[in-house]
């Protein structure tokens, strides 16, 4: 796993101080690859790449990066192509391989297939490839957005990097993107290519970018489509799921070093940890973060049960308020932009723990979005079941949960009563898109703190609706498919940003076996009433692996993600710290934010509100990047910021 950066002049003009710029960008992502670095520039210095290497293999036979082929094509690449041995054999008659690396396999596949090489890659990746012969740039990001790719256009130059911070020295100034800011306030992530930094965009999952003859084009090479298979039985789907999950775990374990596992105590990470150990007894290291300072936040007994069943060693860290005080600035710095709730903080701490024992770790990201693991899906279907019963329409369509069938599964909502109360506060039985928007909207209680005028709040909803109601991907067979599709397209990349940044902050490679495209494509064909039978979250996954997962885990009804005791800390031992942050002079000058309202209402958030986390993250983000904009610019003439 690595970090990449580069600059390409769209018109083929020499880039002033190209080596210096690449060096600065490389230093800003040095944490992604502490084991080596490299820079390549073409002869006329019209383009150049930088690379930072995290070594989990012996490079004697694997080459270094940026890697240049005999035909002049050059690549800087971050990721893992898990099927590269098979691709190498398939391309052996076409290409004279000089190494045993997946990097060279991409070069060979491009030489054979052009941009269509992306269809042959199975894994996680972000790369830029310069075709010297055709004076063409090809850049791409994997199907799910596991690996990042950010870019900006400045003075006719395309500048890209694995992390936004590496682009900041090149920007004329650091400003907030108002439309992306509105999206962040609404969802606590952005839902398109825009980022919180004005002028900085991201390649979306499954997209590629080309530059040729002075023109830049972006296109999609992959998408998930919900072509529902109504011909097969639940038994068929369960058997096929087991085949695909087992195959994915097996291929994700290809490594020259032992592989550890994150173990939260939930279904997804537990399944991956158990299967990894079953595939290879050497994969026996697991990692867990817990909060024992307040009741209701300690998930460690469930993680311990799984570790005992697997025969693995469970390394645990008891995370405290002092850890938050000491590390939250680093968390925001490594994230580049605040995103996806407070789980990034414990993820940072657990990744730090894991990095002390292994170089590669498996996680369970993707299971909630693919198999239906969020309680809000049950909330939404509970309402739909009531409406269908009243209207007499519960037998219409291919999947409508009946009230009597969903009642046994409502116990999972016991801890979510405040969320349900808020959800129903403005009425019942509206349009499906508007109802789900209300469930994912994090800004309902931020009217006073945010100056919404000029932020385009209405546009956020329209953009949401365009994704939620996308007939090209979802055929409206079930409300469940529309909900999970939106989360797959928008929430999941945000969670993967956390996964990538928090692991790479410690030079740790994180892999996510549930995000394997044959598996995801198959899951999209499974009818909702198989995946989500009677509103039972992850029914299909739990049924398939009932003999693998501990019974206590299968019967859990109190799993709440990665809960963090922010309310207790912010009203207690971290109160002074939070007040100091928001009372600073600069905090009172932030665009779109009302400092007085923030200070007045900060402690009034409900249990399920993300307001406290969202506003604190934004202020720390301003401090890290806006307030230090001059320092980033000065890096082009001096050393990098600490």
Secondary structure by P-SEA (a helix, b strand, c coil): ccccccccccccccccaaaaaaaaaaaaaccccccccccccccccccbbbbbbbccccccccccccccccccbbbbbbccccaaaaaaaaaccccccccccaaaaaaaaaaccccccccccccccccccccccccbbbbbbcccccbbbbbbbcccccccccccccccccccbbbbcaaaaaaaaaccccccccccccccccccccbbbbbcccbbbbbbcbbbbccccccccaaaaaaaaaaaaaaaaaaaacccbbbbbbccccaaaaaaaaaaaaacccccbbbbbbbcccccccaaaaaaaaaaaacbbbbbbbccaaaaaacaaaaaaaacccccccaaaaaaaaaaaaaacccbbbbbccccccccccaaaaaaaaaaaaaaaaaccccccccccccccccccccccccaaaaaaaaacccccccaaaaaaaaacccccccccccccccaaaaaaaaaaaaaacccccccccaaaaaaaaaaacaaaaaaaaaaaaaaaacbbbbbccccaaaaaaaaaccccccccccccaaaaaaaacccccccccccccccccccaaaaaaaccaaaaaaaaaacccccccccccaaaaaacccccccccaaaaaaaaaaaaaaacccaaaaaaacccccccc
